[in-house]
């Protein structure tokens, strides 16, 4: 009975992942890009004319993430948390723009994609680490904020790893899972606006690992279908 129920849960999770990926519930970043694509393209054109490249925007995004992490880690006043959220927003904005800049300037190369992916991972790590420092003395549900932070950090890395590994097996995971990078950024900004970035660690610790499970189930199902 347990195995049957567990199998049904896996099947349901796969269906939900498929609907989330293919249906109207595409990932948040895709939906946002679709609605403001025209405005983004105009912004990118202006930036390109000013001499900005996709690589420049990628590096800027990483720098903004580092600044955000500093304000998270050492908030001498509560309003520092808002400053951190602002720089985190700028980092996310650069992440949206750099891909568009690469496509429009013809610089969408393998080396550029690699640099962008590497920068994203460093940005994820440094921001969560900054919040972890701030949250280390908090306790949630009897668990130290430090532990929640480690779980959130590991989960965020694994979300990216599962997609990268799946793509080497010709399984595309864009839009699969609840906590992709844009959603994680929005969650952290949201909890920061109410001056509780530590809540973000708890939320990410749960959602990222749930996303990993979703992606693992989806990938295994796809591989089975392809008989790999």
Long-range contacts (C-beta under 8 A, 24 or more apart in sequence): 10-217, 13-213, 13-214, 13-217, 14-217, 14-218, 14-221, 16-214, 17-176, 17-177, 17-214, 17-215, 17-217, 17-218, 18-218, 20-175, 20-176, 20-177, 20-178, 21-173, 21-174, 21-175, 21-176, 21-218, 22-175, 26-175, 27-174, 27-175, 27-180, 27-182, 27-183, 28-180, 28-182, 28-183, 28-186, 29-96, 29-180, 29-181, 29-182, 30-174, 30-175, 32-96, 32-182, 33-96, 40-96, 40-97, 40-100, 41-100, 41-104, 43-97, 44-97, 44-100, 44-101, 44-104, 45-104, 47-97, 47-101, 48-101, 48-104, 48-105, 52-101, 53-101, 53-105, 53-107, 54-98, 54-99, 54-101, 54-102, 54-105, 54-107, 54-108, 54-112, 54-116, 55-98, 55-107, 55-112, 55-115, 57-94, 57-97, 57-98, 57-101, 58-94, 58-98, 58-112, 58-115, 58-116, 58-119, 59-119, 60-90, 60-94, 61-90, 61-91, 61-92, 61-93, 61-94, 61-95, 61-98, 61-119, 61-123, 62-91, 62-119, 62-122, 62-123, 64-88, 64-90, 64-91, 64-94, 65-91, 65-122, 65-123, 65-126, 65-127, 66-126, 68-127, 68-130, 69-126, 69-127, 69-129, 69-130, 69-131, 70-130, 71-130, 72-127, 72-130, 72-131, 72-133, 72-134, 72-192, 72-197, 73-129, 73-130, 73-131, 73-133, 73-134, 74-133, 74-134, 75-134, 78-195, 81-192, 81-195, 81-197, 82-192, 82-193, 82-195, 84-130, 84-192, 84-197, 85-188, 85-189, 85-192, 85-193, 88-127, 88-185, 88-188, 88-189, 88-192, 89-189, 91-123, 91-127, 91-185, 92-182, 92-185, 92-186, 92-189, 95-120, 95-123, 95-181, 117-160, 117-164, 120-160, 120-181, 121-157, 121-160, 124-153, 124-156, 124-157, 124-160, 124-181, 124-184, 125-153, 125-156, 125-157, 127-188, 128-152, 128-153, 128-156, 128-201, 128-204, 129-153, 131-188, 131-197, 131-198, 131-200, 131-201, 132-201, 134-197, 134-198, 135-197, 135-198, 135-201, 138-198, 140-198, 140-202, 141-202, 145-198, 145-201, 148-198, 148-201, 148-202, 148-205, 149-201, 149-205, 151-201, 151-205, 151-209, 152-200, 152-201, 152-202, 152-204, 152-205, 152-208, 155-179, 155-204, 155-205, 155-207, 155-208, 155-209, 155-211, 155-212, 156-184, 156-204, 156-208, 158-208, 158-209, 158-212, 159-208, 159-211, 159-212, 159-215, 162-212, 162-215, 162-216, 162-219, 163-215, 166-215, 166-219, 166-222, 169-219, 169-223, 169-228, 170-226, 171-218, 171-219, 171-222, 171-223, 173-215, 173-218, 173-219, 176-214, 176-215, 176-218, 177-210, 177-211, 177-212, 177-214, 177-215, 178-207, 178-210, 178-211, 178-214, 179-204, 179-207, 179-208, 179-210, 179-211, 180-211, 183-207, 184-208
